Amino acid sequence: MTETASTYVLIPGAWHGAWSWRPVAERLRAAGHRAVCLTLPGTGDGDDPSGVGLQDAVDHVVSEVERRDLTDVTLVAHSWGGYPLTGAAHRLSGKVSRAVFYAAQVPLRGRSLLDDNPPEAAAWLRSLIDASPTHSIPPTLDFVQGIFMQGAEEEAQRLVAELLTPLPGHYFLDALDVPGVTELGIPALYLLGEDDRALPLPGTEFAARLGLEPVMVPGTHEGLLTHPDEIAKAILTG
């Protein structure tokens, strides 16, 4: 690694795991940096998502940073991963030097992801959770084709749909009792895909919660898979 090497801890979005960040991580490593891709509790292959909540995700990010004795860390989150990033940053404030939100929700104190969705969408998501024996939200090909990777090759869409895992329902139902990361004095960056359709609010509104304008990058919500060169470059230079 170079003398100016940084450490990036990459937090996946809903239904995703460490695999989703690997193309970007490989490019960060090729540039001389350390990159750690996380899979959050309840979302690993074969995991039981029942009984898993947002605090478990926050705890996992914190424990991985501490277990690996990482310092001068840049936390990078995709999509819903903005929630565990925000919670972990408050407990790791002495170890975190930067936060990057990529097509990510920026949570408000006391407000869950469902609270940030339009009422009809929130009611639909809650109905999926209530109907599930594991209190989870199943991934579907429709999600991928309609809002995650619209316009991509069908083969790629089907592959991603098969890699996604059921999401613990409380990841969407739980809220954080902490303010935003910028109130800690941590520098932040907000990246937004030019063709992103998946966010429940305009990306500009989430960026504004950090006092930022979004930096636009190519791709849909899954640009980390389809445009890893551009996403890695934006993380490094943004």
CYANA upper distance limits for C-alpha pairs under 8 A (distance plus 0.5 A):
  1 MET  CA      5 ALA  CA      6.42
  1 MET  CA     32 GLY  CA      5.00
  1 MET  CA     33 HIS  CA      6.59
  1 MET  CA     34 ARG  CA      8.39
  2 THR  CA     32 GLY  CA      6.03
  2 THR  CA     33 HIS  CA      7.92
  5 ALA  CA     32 GLY  CA      6.41
  5 ALA  CA     33 HIS  CA      5.26
  5 ALA  CA     34 ARG  CA      7.66
  6 SER  CA     33 HIS  CA      5.67
  6 SER  CA     34 ARG  CA      6.70
  6 SER  CA     72 ASP  CA      7.60
  6 SER  CA     73 VAL  CA      7.53
  6 SER  CA     74 THR  CA      8.05
  7 THR  CA     33 HIS  CA      6.58
  7 THR  CA     34 ARG  CA      5.15
  7 THR  CA     35 ALA  CA      6.35
  7 THR  CA     36 VAL  CA      8.27
  7 THR  CA     70 LEU  CA      8.03
  7 THR  CA     71 THR  CA      8.11
  7 THR  CA     72 ASP  CA      7.26
  7 THR  CA     73 VAL  CA      5.61
  7 THR  CA     74 THR  CA      6.64
  8 TYR  CA     33 HIS  CA      8.10
  8 TYR  CA     34 ARG  CA      6.60
  8 TYR  CA     35 ALA  CA      5.18
  8 TYR  CA     36 VAL  CA      6.68
  8 TYR  CA     73 VAL  CA      6.37
  8 TYR  CA     74 THR  CA      5.33
  8 TYR  CA     75 LEU  CA      6.50
  8 TYR  CA     76 VAL  CA      7.34
  9 VAL  CA     35 ALA  CA      6.43
  9 VAL  CA     36 VAL  CA      5.32
  9 VAL  CA     37 CYS  CA      6.62
  9 VAL  CA     38 LEU  CA      7.86
  9 VAL  CA     73 VAL  CA      7.41
  9 VAL  CA     74 THR  CA      6.74
  9 VAL  CA     75 LEU  CA      5.51
  9 VAL  CA     76 VAL  CA      6.52
 10 LEU  CA     18 ALA  CA      8.30
 10 LEU  CA     21 TRP  CA      7.17
 10 LEU  CA     25 ALA  CA      8.46
 10 LEU  CA     35 ALA  CA      7.66
 10 LEU  CA     36 VAL  CA      6.50
 10 LEU  CA     37 CYS  CA      5.33
 10 LEU  CA     38 LEU  CA      6.64
 10 LEU  CA     75 LEU  CA      6.77
 10 LEU  CA     76 VAL  CA      5.34
 10 LEU  CA     77 ALA  CA      6.52
 11 ILE  CA     18 ALA  CA      8.04
 11 ILE  CA     21 TRP  CA      8.45
 11 ILE  CA     37 CYS  CA      7.09
 11 ILE  CA     38 LEU  CA      6.12
 11 ILE  CA     39 THR  CA      7.89
 11 ILE  CA     40 LEU  CA      8.45
 11 ILE  CA     61 VAL  CA      8.50
 11 ILE  CA     75 LEU  CA      7.93
 11 ILE  CA     76 VAL  CA      6.44
 11 ILE  CA     77 ALA  CA      5.17
 11 ILE  CA     78 HIS  CA      6.90
 11 ILE  CA     81 GLY  CA      6.19
 11 ILE  CA     84 PRO  CA      8.47
 11 ILE  CA     85 LEU  CA      7.75
 12 PRO  CA     16 HIS  CA      6.12
 12 PRO  CA     17 GLY  CA      6.10
 12 PRO  CA     18 ALA  CA      6.91
 12 PRO  CA     20 SER  CA      7.38
 12 PRO  CA     21 TRP  CA      7.51
 12 PRO  CA     37 CYS  CA      8.45
 12 PRO  CA     38 LEU  CA      7.36
 12 PRO  CA     39 THR  CA      7.36
 12 PRO  CA     40 LEU  CA      8.16
 12 PRO  CA     77 ALA  CA      6.63
 12 PRO  CA     78 HIS  CA      5.86
 12 PRO  CA     79 SER  CA      7.92
 12 PRO  CA     80 TRP  CA      8.25
 12 PRO  CA     81 GLY  CA      6.01
 13 GLY  CA     17 GLY  CA      8.05
 13 GLY  CA     77 ALA  CA      7.58
 13 GLY  CA     78 HIS  CA      5.36
 13 GLY  CA     79 SER  CA      5.21
 13 GLY  CA     80 TRP  CA      5.28
 13 GLY  CA     81 GLY  CA      5.10
 13 GLY  CA     82 GLY  CA      8.44
 14 ALA  CA     79 SER  CA      7.43
 14 ALA  CA     80 TRP  CA      6.04
 14 ALA  CA     81 GLY  CA      7.48
 14 ALA  CA    167 LEU  CA      6.88
 15 TRP  CA     43 THR  CA      7.12
 15 TRP  CA    139 PRO  CA      7.17
 15 TRP  CA    164 LEU  CA      5.56
 15 TRP  CA    165 THR  CA      5.51
 15 TRP  CA    166 PRO  CA      6.42
 15 TRP  CA    167 LEU  CA      5.76
 16 HIS  CA     20 SER  CA      6.73
 16 HIS  CA     39 THR  CA      8.22
 16 HIS  CA     43 THR  CA      7.67
 16 HIS  CA    163 LEU  CA      8.13
 16 HIS  CA    164 LEU  CA      5.95
 16 HIS  CA    165 THR  CA      7.23
 17 GLY  CA     21 TRP  CA      8.30
 17 GLY  CA     38 LEU  CA      7.26
 17 GLY  CA     39 THR  CA      5.05
 17 GLY  CA     40 LEU  CA      7.45
 17 GLY  CA     43 THR  CA      7.09
 17 GLY  CA     44 GLY  CA      7.19
 17 GLY  CA    164 LEU  CA      8.15
 18 ALA  CA     22 ARG  CA      7.17
 18 ALA  CA     37 CYS  CA      5.34
 18 ALA  CA     38 LEU  CA      5.30
 18 ALA  CA     39 THR  CA      5.28
 19 TRP  CA     37 CYS  CA      8.10
 20 SER  CA    224 LEU  CA      7.63
 20 SER  CA    225 LEU  CA      7.12
 21 TRP  CA     25 ALA  CA      6.48
 21 TRP  CA     37 CYS  CA      6.80
 21 TRP  CA    224 LEU  CA      7.05
 21 TRP  CA    225 LEU  CA      7.97
 22 ARG  CA     26 GLU  CA      6.52
 22 ARG  CA     37 CYS  CA      7.44
 23 PRO  CA     27 ARG  CA      7.20
 23 PRO  CA    224 LEU  CA      7.67
 23 PRO  CA    225 LEU  CA      6.94
 23 PRO  CA    228 PRO  CA      6.29
 24 VAL  CA     28 LEU  CA      6.84
 24 VAL  CA    224 LEU  CA      6.86
 24 VAL  CA    225 LEU  CA      8.21
 24 VAL  CA    228 PRO  CA      5.42
 24 VAL  CA    229 ASP  CA      7.45
 24 VAL  CA    231 ILE  CA      7.36
 24 VAL  CA    232 ALA  CA      5.91
 25 ALA  CA     29 ARG  CA      6.64
 25 ALA  CA     35 ALA  CA      5.99
 25 ALA  CA     36 VAL  CA      7.93
 25 ALA  CA     37 CYS  CA      7.83
 25 ALA  CA    232 ALA  CA      8.16
 26 GLU  CA     30 ALA  CA      6.61
 26 GLU  CA     35 ALA  CA      8.33
 27 ARG  CA     31 ALA  CA      6.82
 27 ARG  CA    228 PRO  CA      8.10
 27 ARG  CA    229 ASP  CA      7.42
 27 ARG  CA    232 ALA  CA      6.84
 28 LEU  CA     32 GLY  CA      7.22
 28 LEU  CA     33 HIS  CA      6.09
 28 LEU  CA     34 ARG  CA      7.62
 28 LEU  CA     35 ALA  CA      7.10
 28 LEU  CA    232 ALA  CA      6.75
 28 LEU  CA    236 LEU  CA      8.39
 29 ARG  CA     33 HIS  CA      5.23
 29 ARG  CA     34 ARG  CA      6.20
 29 ARG  CA     35 ALA  CA      6.83
 38 LEU  CA     61 VAL  CA      8.19
 39 THR  CA     43 THR  CA      7.16
 39 THR  CA     44 GLY  CA      6.81
 40 LEU  CA     44 GLY  CA      7.64
 40 LEU  CA     57 ALA  CA      6.15
 40 LEU  CA     60 HIS  CA      7.24
 40 LEU  CA     61 VAL  CA      8.37
 41 PRO  CA     47 ASP  CA      8.33
 41 PRO  CA     49 PRO  CA      8.19
 41 PRO  CA     52 VAL  CA      7.49
 41 PRO  CA     56 ASP  CA      7.16
 41 PRO  CA     57 ALA  CA      6.56
 41 PRO  CA     60 HIS  CA      7.77
 42 GLY  CA     47 ASP  CA      5.60
 42 GLY  CA     48 ASP  CA      6.12
 42 GLY  CA     49 PRO  CA      4.76
 42 GLY  CA     50 SER  CA      8.04
 42 GLY  CA     52 VAL  CA      6.85
 42 GLY  CA    167 LEU  CA      7.61
 42 GLY  CA    168 PRO  CA      6.87
 43 THR  CA     47 ASP  CA      6.49
 43 THR  CA     48 ASP  CA      8.42
 43 THR  CA     49 PRO  CA      7.27
 43 THR  CA    165 THR  CA      6.29
 43 THR  CA    166 PRO  CA      7.11
 43 THR  CA    167 LEU  CA      6.77
 43 THR  CA    168 PRO  CA      8.11
 44 GLY  CA    165 THR  CA      7.73
 45 ASP  CA    165 THR  CA      7.55
 48 ASP  CA    134 THR  CA      7.89
 49 PRO  CA    134 THR  CA      6.72
 49 PRO  CA    135 HIS  CA      7.90
 49 PRO  CA    136 SER  CA      6.85
 49 PRO  CA    166 PRO  CA      7.50
 49 PRO  CA    167 LEU  CA      7.02
 49 PRO  CA    168 PRO  CA      5.28
 49 PRO  CA    169 GLY  CA      8.47
 50 SER  CA    134 THR  CA      5.08
 50 SER  CA    135 HIS  CA      6.16
 50 SER  CA    136 SER  CA      7.26
 50 SER  CA    168 PRO  CA      6.75
 50 SER  CA    169 GLY  CA      8.45
 51 GLY  CA    134 THR  CA      8.45
 51 GLY  CA    135 HIS  CA      8.29
 51 GLY  CA    168 PRO  CA      8.09
 52 VAL  CA     56 ASP  CA      6.91
 52 VAL  CA    168 PRO  CA      6.40
 52 VAL  CA    169 GLY  CA      8.46
 52 VAL  CA    170 HIS  CA      7.21
 52 VAL  CA    171 TYR  CA      8.23
 53 GLY  CA     57 ALA  CA      7.43
 53 GLY  CA    168 PRO  CA      7.36
 53 GLY  CA    169 GLY  CA      8.14
 53 GLY  CA    170 HIS  CA      5.30
 53 GLY  CA    171 TYR  CA      5.99
 53 GLY  CA    174 ASP  CA      7.48
 54 LEU  CA     58 VAL  CA      6.92
 54 LEU  CA     83 TYR  CA      8.38
 54 LEU  CA     84 PRO  CA      7.52
 54 LEU  CA    170 HIS  CA      6.76
 54 LEU  CA    171 TYR  CA      5.33
 54 LEU  CA    172 PHE  CA      8.43
 54 LEU  CA    174 ASP  CA      6.44
 54 LEU  CA    175 ALA  CA      8.03
 55 GLN  CA     59 ASP  CA      6.49
 55 GLN  CA     84 PRO  CA      8.34
 56 ASP  CA     60 HIS  CA      6.63
 57 ALA  CA     61 VAL  CA      6.96
 57 ALA  CA     84 PRO  CA      6.35
 58 VAL  CA     62 VAL  CA      6.83
 58 VAL  CA     84 PRO  CA      5.15
 58 VAL  CA     85 LEU  CA      7.69
 58 VAL  CA     87 GLY  CA      6.23
 58 VAL  CA     88 ALA  CA      5.77
 59 ASP  CA     63 SER  CA      6.46
 59 ASP  CA     88 ALA  CA      7.71
 60 HIS  CA     64 GLU  CA      6.57
 61 VAL  CA     65 VAL  CA      6.86
 61 VAL  CA     84 PRO  CA      7.75
 61 VAL  CA     85 LEU  CA      8.18
 61 VAL  CA     88 ALA  CA      6.78
 62 VAL  CA     66 GLU  CA      6.70
 62 VAL  CA     88 ALA  CA      6.14
 62 VAL  CA     91 ARG  CA      7.65
 62 VAL  CA     92 LEU  CA      7.30
 63 SER  CA     67 ARG  CA      6.21
 64 GLU  CA     68 ARG  CA      6.54
 65 VAL  CA     69 ASP  CA      6.54
 65 VAL  CA     70 LEU  CA      5.82
 65 VAL  CA     71 THR  CA      8.44
 66 GLU  CA     70 LEU  CA      6.86
 70 LEU  CA     95 LYS  CA      7.67
 71 THR  CA     95 LYS  CA      5.22
 71 THR  CA     96 VAL  CA      7.36
 72 ASP  CA     95 LYS  CA      5.83
 72 ASP  CA     96 VAL  CA      5.96
 72 ASP  CA     97 SER  CA      5.75
 73 VAL  CA     95 LYS  CA      6.48
 73 VAL  CA     96 VAL  CA      5.10
 73 VAL  CA     97 SER  CA      6.09
 73 VAL  CA     98 ARG  CA      7.31
 74 THR  CA     96 VAL  CA      6.47
 74 THR  CA     97 SER  CA      6.34
 74 THR  CA     98 ARG  CA      5.16
 74 THR  CA     99 ALA  CA      6.05
 74 THR  CA    100 VAL  CA      7.72
 75 LEU  CA     85 LEU  CA      7.10
 75 LEU  CA     89 ALA  CA      8.42
 75 LEU  CA     96 VAL  CA      7.56
 75 LEU  CA     98 ARG  CA      6.95
 75 LEU  CA     99 ALA  CA      5.40
 75 LEU  CA    100 VAL  CA      6.69
 76 VAL  CA     85 LEU  CA      7.91
 76 VAL  CA     99 ALA  CA      6.44
 76 VAL  CA    100 VAL  CA      5.10
 76 VAL  CA    101 PHE  CA      6.48
 76 VAL  CA    102 TYR  CA      7.76
 77 ALA  CA     81 GLY  CA      5.33
 77 ALA  CA     82 GLY  CA      5.81
 77 ALA  CA     85 LEU  CA      6.86
 77 ALA  CA    100 VAL  CA      6.84
 77 ALA  CA    101 PHE  CA      5.63
 77 ALA  CA    102 TYR  CA      6.42
 77 ALA  CA    104 ALA  CA      7.14
 78 HIS  CA     82 GLY  CA      7.10
 78 HIS  CA    101 PHE  CA      6.85
 78 HIS  CA    102 TYR  CA      5.41
 78 HIS  CA    103 ALA  CA      6.43
 78 HIS  CA    104 ALA  CA      5.70
 79 SER  CA    101 PHE  CA      8.26
 79 SER  CA    102 TYR  CA      7.09
 79 SER  CA    103 ALA  CA      5.76
 79 SER  CA    104 ALA  CA      4.10
 79 SER  CA    105 GLN  CA      6.13
 79 SER  CA    199 LEU  CA      8.10
 80 TRP  CA    104 ALA  CA      6.42
 80 TRP  CA    105 GLN  CA      6.05
 80 TRP  CA    113 LEU  CA      8.21
 81 GLY  CA     85 LEU  CA      6.66
 81 GLY  CA    104 ALA  CA      7.25
 81 GLY  CA    105 GLN  CA      7.92
 82 GLY  CA     86 THR  CA      6.56
 82 GLY  CA    101 PHE  CA      6.88
 82 GLY  CA    104 ALA  CA      6.00
 82 GLY  CA    105 GLN  CA      5.76
 82 GLY  CA    106 VAL  CA      6.07
 82 GLY  CA    107 PRO  CA      7.46
 83 TYR  CA     87 GLY  CA      6.86
 83 TYR  CA    105 GLN  CA      7.56
 83 TYR  CA    106 VAL  CA      7.36
 83 TYR  CA    107 PRO  CA      6.48
 83 TYR  CA    176 LEU  CA      8.08
 84 PRO  CA     88 ALA  CA      6.37
 85 LEU  CA     89 ALA  CA      6.48
 85 LEU  CA     99 ALA  CA      8.44
 86 THR  CA     90 HIS  CA      7.25
 86 THR  CA    106 VAL  CA      8.37
 86 THR  CA    107 PRO  CA      7.98
 86 THR  CA    178 VAL  CA      8.49
 86 THR  CA    180 GLY  CA      7.07
 86 THR  CA    181 VAL  CA      6.44
 87 GLY  CA     91 ARG  CA      7.59
 87 GLY  CA    176 LEU  CA      7.23
 87 GLY  CA    178 VAL  CA      7.45
 88 ALA  CA     92 LEU  CA      6.53
 89 ALA  CA     93 SER  CA      5.93
 89 ALA  CA     96 VAL  CA      7.10
 89 ALA  CA    181 VAL  CA      7.16
 90 HIS  CA    178 VAL  CA      8.06
 90 HIS  CA    181 VAL  CA      7.72
 90 HIS  CA    184 LEU  CA      7.93
 92 LEU  CA     96 VAL  CA      6.54
 93 SER  CA     97 SER  CA      8.35
 93 SER  CA    184 LEU  CA      7.83
 93 SER  CA    186 ILE  CA      8.47
 96 VAL  CA    186 ILE  CA      7.95
 97 SER  CA    186 ILE  CA      6.65
 97 SER  CA    187 PRO  CA      7.60
 98 ARG  CA    186 ILE  CA      6.10
 98 ARG  CA    187 PRO  CA      5.58
 98 ARG  CA    188 ALA  CA      6.28
 99 ALA  CA    181 VAL  CA      8.23
 99 ALA  CA    186 ILE  CA      7.40
 99 ALA  CA    187 PRO  CA      6.90
 99 ALA  CA    188 ALA  CA      5.19
 99 ALA  CA    189 LEU  CA      6.91
100 VAL  CA    188 ALA  CA      6.16
100 VAL  CA    189 LEU  CA      5.27
100 VAL  CA    190 TYR  CA      6.46
100 VAL  CA    191 LEU  CA      7.99
100 VAL  CA    235 ILE  CA      7.69
101 PHE  CA    105 GLN  CA      8.22
101 PHE  CA    106 VAL  CA      8.20
101 PHE  CA    188 ALA  CA      8.13
101 PHE  CA    189 LEU  CA      6.69
101 PHE  CA    190 TYR  CA      5.34
101 PHE  CA    191 LEU  CA      6.64
102 TYR  CA    190 TYR  CA      6.48
102 TYR  CA    191 LEU  CA      5.12
102 TYR  CA    192 LEU  CA      6.53
103 ALA  CA    190 TYR  CA      8.05
103 ALA  CA    191 LEU  CA      6.49
103 ALA  CA    192 LEU  CA      5.32
103 ALA  CA    193 GLY  CA      6.93
103 ALA  CA    196 ASP  CA      8.00
103 ALA  CA    199 LEU  CA      7.83
103 ALA  CA    203 GLY  CA      7.40
103 ALA  CA    221 HIS  CA      7.04
104 ALA  CA    190 TYR  CA      8.49
104 ALA  CA    199 LEU  CA      8.04
104 ALA  CA    203 GLY  CA      8.31
104 ALA  CA    206 PHE  CA      8.11
105 GLN  CA    113 LEU  CA      8.32
105 GLN  CA    199 LEU  CA      7.91
105 GLN  CA    206 PHE  CA      6.69
106 VAL  CA    180 GLY  CA      8.23
106 VAL  CA    206 PHE  CA      5.92
106 VAL  CA    207 ALA  CA      7.90
106 VAL  CA    209 ARG  CA      7.28
106 VAL  CA    210 LEU  CA      8.22
107 PRO  CA    111 ARG  CA      7.28
107 PRO  CA    112 SER  CA      7.77
107 PRO  CA    113 LEU  CA      7.99
107 PRO  CA    176 LEU  CA      8.11
107 PRO  CA    180 GLY  CA      7.65
108 LEU  CA    112 SER  CA      8.34
108 LEU  CA    176 LEU  CA      8.15
108 LEU  CA    179 PRO  CA      7.30
108 LEU  CA    180 GLY  CA      7.38
109 ARG  CA    175 ALA  CA      7.64
109 ARG  CA    176 LEU  CA      6.15
109 ARG  CA    177 ASP  CA      5.76
109 ARG  CA    178 VAL  CA      5.96
109 ARG  CA    179 PRO  CA      5.95
109 ARG  CA    180 GLY  CA      8.00
110 GLY  CA    175 ALA  CA      5.67
110 GLY  CA    176 LEU  CA      5.99
110 GLY  CA    177 ASP  CA      5.97
110 GLY  CA    178 VAL  CA      8.31
111 ARG  CA    115 ASP  CA      6.35
111 ARG  CA    116 ASP  CA      7.78
111 ARG  CA    174 ASP  CA      8.44
111 ARG  CA    175 ALA  CA      5.67
111 ARG  CA    176 LEU  CA      7.52
112 SER  CA    116 ASP  CA      7.18
112 SER  CA    172 PHE  CA      6.78
112 SER  CA    173 LEU  CA      6.19
112 SER  CA    174 ASP  CA      5.90
112 SER  CA    175 ALA  CA      4.80
112 SER  CA    176 LEU  CA      7.92
113 LEU  CA    117 ASN  CA      7.19
113 LEU  CA    172 PHE  CA      5.56
113 LEU  CA    173 LEU  CA      7.12
113 LEU  CA    174 ASP  CA      8.17
113 LEU  CA    175 ALA  CA      8.00
114 LEU  CA    122 ALA  CA      5.67
114 LEU  CA    125 LEU  CA      8.24
114 LEU  CA    172 PHE  CA      6.25
114 LEU  CA    173 LEU  CA      6.60
115 ASP  CA    122 ALA  CA      7.65
116 ASP  CA    200 PRO  CA      7.23
116 ASP  CA    201 LEU  CA      7.86
117 ASN  CA    121 ALA  CA      6.56
117 ASN  CA    122 ALA  CA      5.96
117 ASN  CA    200 PRO  CA      5.78
117 ASN  CA    201 LEU  CA      7.83
118 PRO  CA    122 ALA  CA      6.59
118 PRO  CA    200 PRO  CA      7.74
119 PRO  CA    123 ALA  CA      6.57
120 GLU  CA    124 TRP  CA      6.71
121 ALA  CA    125 LEU  CA      6.70
122 ALA  CA    126 ARG  CA      6.62
123 ALA  CA    127 SER  CA      6.62
124 TRP  CA    128 LEU  CA      6.93
125 LEU  CA    129 ILE  CA      6.92
125 LEU  CA    137 ILE  CA      7.95
126 ARG  CA    130 ASP  CA      6.62
127 SER  CA    131 ALA  CA      6.53
128 LEU  CA    132 SER  CA      6.76
128 LEU  CA    136 SER  CA      7.89
128 LEU  CA    137 ILE  CA      6.39
128 LEU  CA    138 PRO  CA      8.41
129 ILE  CA    135 HIS  CA      5.38
129 ILE  CA    136 SER  CA      5.56
129 ILE  CA    137 ILE  CA      6.03
129 ILE  CA    169 GLY  CA      6.12
130 ASP  CA    135 HIS  CA      6.62
131 ALA  CA    135 HIS  CA      7.82
132 SER  CA    136 SER  CA      6.31
132 SER  CA    137 ILE  CA      7.71
134 THR  CA    168 PRO  CA      8.37
135 HIS  CA    168 PRO  CA      7.03
135 HIS  CA    169 GLY  CA      5.98
135 HIS  CA    170 HIS  CA      8.47
136 SER  CA    166 PRO  CA      6.51
136 SER  CA    167 LEU  CA      5.74
136 SER  CA    168 PRO  CA      4.99
136 SER  CA    169 GLY  CA      4.88
136 SER  CA    170 HIS  CA      8.37
137 ILE  CA    166 PRO  CA      5.97
137 ILE  CA    167 LEU  CA      5.58
137 ILE  CA    168 PRO  CA      7.08
137 ILE  CA    169 GLY  CA      6.46
138 PRO  CA    165 THR  CA      7.50
138 PRO  CA    166 PRO  CA      4.93
138 PRO  CA    167 LEU  CA      6.98
139 PRO  CA    143 PHE  CA      7.48
139 PRO  CA    161 ALA  CA      7.45
139 PRO  CA    164 LEU  CA      6.67
139 PRO  CA    165 THR  CA      6.80
139 PRO  CA    166 PRO  CA      6.32
139 PRO  CA    167 LEU  CA      8.20
140 THR  CA    144 VAL  CA      7.35
140 THR  CA    161 ALA  CA      6.77
141 LEU  CA    145 GLN  CA      6.58
141 LEU  CA    157 GLN  CA      7.84
141 LEU  CA    158 ARG  CA      7.06
141 LEU  CA    161 ALA  CA      5.76
142 ASP  CA    146 GLY  CA      6.10
143 PHE  CA    147 ILE  CA      6.20
143 PHE  CA    148 PHE  CA      6.74
144 VAL  CA    148 PHE  CA      5.02
144 VAL  CA    149 MET  CA      5.91
144 VAL  CA    150 GLN  CA      7.59
144 VAL  CA    157 GLN  CA      6.60
144 VAL  CA    158 ARG  CA      8.43
144 VAL  CA    160 VAL  CA      7.91
144 VAL  CA    161 ALA  CA      6.71
145 GLN  CA    149 MET  CA      6.02
145 GLN  CA    150 GLN  CA      5.50
145 GLN  CA    151 GLY  CA      8.01
145 GLN  CA    152 ALA  CA      8.39
145 GLN  CA    154 GLU  CA      8.44
145 GLN  CA    157 GLN  CA      6.76
146 GLY  CA    150 GLN  CA      5.90
147 ILE  CA    196 ASP  CA      8.06
147 ILE  CA    197 ARG  CA      5.66
147 ILE  CA    198 ALA  CA      5.51
147 ILE  CA    221 HIS  CA      7.95
148 PHE  CA    196 ASP  CA      7.99
148 PHE  CA    197 ARG  CA      7.43
148 PHE  CA    198 ALA  CA      6.47
148 PHE  CA    220 THR  CA      6.96
148 PHE  CA    221 HIS  CA      5.54
148 PHE  CA    222 GLU  CA      6.41
149 MET  CA    157 GLN  CA      7.04
149 MET  CA    220 THR  CA      6.31
149 MET  CA    221 HIS  CA      7.00
149 MET  CA    222 GLU  CA      6.46
150 GLN  CA    220 THR  CA      7.69
152 ALA  CA    156 ALA  CA      7.32
152 ALA  CA    157 GLN  CA      7.09
153 GLU  CA    157 GLN  CA      6.88
154 GLU  CA    158 ARG  CA      6.58
155 GLU  CA    159 LEU  CA      6.73
156 ALA  CA    160 VAL  CA      6.76
157 GLN  CA    161 ALA  CA      6.68
158 ARG  CA    162 GLU  CA      6.75
159 LEU  CA    163 LEU  CA      6.92
160 VAL  CA    164 LEU  CA      6.87
167 LEU  CA    171 TYR  CA      7.81
168 PRO  CA    172 PHE  CA      8.32
169 GLY  CA    173 LEU  CA      6.89
170 HIS  CA    174 ASP  CA      5.88
179 PRO  CA    183 GLU  CA      7.17
180 GLY  CA    184 LEU  CA      8.03
180 GLY  CA    209 ARG  CA      8.36
180 GLY  CA    210 LEU  CA      7.74
181 VAL  CA    185 GLY  CA      7.61
181 VAL  CA    186 ILE  CA      6.59
181 VAL  CA    188 ALA  CA      8.29
181 VAL  CA    210 LEU  CA      8.25
182 THR  CA    186 ILE  CA      5.76
182 THR  CA    187 PRO  CA      6.99
182 THR  CA    188 ALA  CA      7.33
182 THR  CA    210 LEU  CA      6.69
188 ALA  CA    210 LEU  CA      7.86
189 LEU  CA    212 LEU  CA      7.99
189 LEU  CA    214 PRO  CA      8.14
189 LEU  CA    215 VAL  CA      8.30
189 LEU  CA    238 GLY  CA      7.32
190 TYR  CA    207 ALA  CA      6.33
190 TYR  CA    212 LEU  CA      7.57
190 TYR  CA    213 GLU  CA      7.74
190 TYR  CA    214 PRO  CA      5.52
190 TYR  CA    215 VAL  CA      6.63
191 LEU  CA    214 PRO  CA      5.95
191 LEU  CA    215 VAL  CA      5.30
191 LEU  CA    216 MET  CA      6.40
191 LEU  CA    217 VAL  CA      7.15
191 LEU  CA    234 ALA  CA      8.21
192 LEU  CA    196 ASP  CA      7.77
192 LEU  CA    203 GLY  CA      6.96
192 LEU  CA    214 PRO  CA      6.46
192 LEU  CA    215 VAL  CA      6.58
192 LEU  CA    216 MET  CA      5.50
192 LEU  CA    217 VAL  CA      6.43
193 GLY  CA    216 MET  CA      6.36
193 GLY  CA    217 VAL  CA      5.44
193 GLY  CA    218 PRO  CA      5.94
193 GLY  CA    219 GLY  CA      5.69
193 GLY  CA    220 THR  CA      5.96
193 GLY  CA    221 HIS  CA      6.80
193 GLY  CA    223 GLY  CA      7.34
194 GLU  CA    216 MET  CA      6.49
194 GLU  CA    217 VAL  CA      6.41
194 GLU  CA    218 PRO  CA      5.87
194 GLU  CA    219 GLY  CA      6.31
194 GLU  CA    220 THR  CA      7.14
195 ASP  CA    218 PRO  CA      7.81
195 ASP  CA    219 GLY  CA      6.05
195 ASP  CA    220 THR  CA      5.03
195 ASP  CA    221 HIS  CA      7.82
196 ASP  CA    219 GLY  CA      7.50
196 ASP  CA    220 THR  CA      4.82
196 ASP  CA    221 HIS  CA      5.30
197 ARG  CA    220 THR  CA      7.50
197 ARG  CA    221 HIS  CA      7.26
198 ALA  CA    221 HIS  CA      6.73
199 LEU  CA    203 GLY  CA      7.40
201 LEU  CA    205 GLU  CA      7.17
201 LEU  CA    206 PHE  CA      7.81
202 PRO  CA    206 PHE  CA      7.46
203 GLY  CA    207 ALA  CA      6.68
203 GLY  CA    214 PRO  CA      7.74
204 THR  CA    208 ALA  CA      6.54
204 THR  CA    213 GLU  CA      7.02
204 THR  CA    214 PRO  CA      6.66
205 GLU  CA    209 ARG  CA      7.09
206 PHE  CA    210 LEU  CA      7.77
207 ALA  CA    211 GLY  CA      7.03
207 ALA  CA    212 LEU  CA      5.60
207 ALA  CA    213 GLU  CA      6.27
207 ALA  CA    214 PRO  CA      6.27
208 ALA  CA    212 LEU  CA      5.61
208 ALA  CA    213 GLU  CA      6.97
215 VAL  CA    238 GLY  CA      8.06
217 VAL  CA    230 GLU  CA      7.36
217 VAL  CA    231 ILE  CA      7.32
217 VAL  CA    234 ALA  CA      8.02
218 PRO  CA    223 GLY  CA      7.31
218 PRO  CA    227 HIS  CA      7.30
218 PRO  CA    230 GLU  CA      7.63
219 GLY  CA    223 GLY  CA      5.12
219 GLY  CA    226 THR  CA      7.45
219 GLY  CA    227 HIS  CA      6.98
222 GLU  CA    226 THR  CA      6.93
223 GLY  CA    227 HIS  CA      5.39
223 GLY  CA    228 PRO  CA      7.18
223 GLY  CA    231 ILE  CA      7.71
224 LEU  CA    228 PRO  CA      5.45
224 LEU  CA    231 ILE  CA      6.67
227 HIS  CA    231 ILE  CA      6.82
228 PRO  CA    232 ALA  CA      6.38
229 ASP  CA    233 LYS  CA      6.65
230 GLU  CA    234 ALA  CA      6.62
231 ILE  CA    235 ILE  CA      6.73
232 ALA  CA    236 LEU  CA      6.73
233 LYS  CA    237 THR  CA      6.50
233 LYS  CA    238 GLY  CA      8.35
234 ALA  CA    238 GLY  CA      5.52
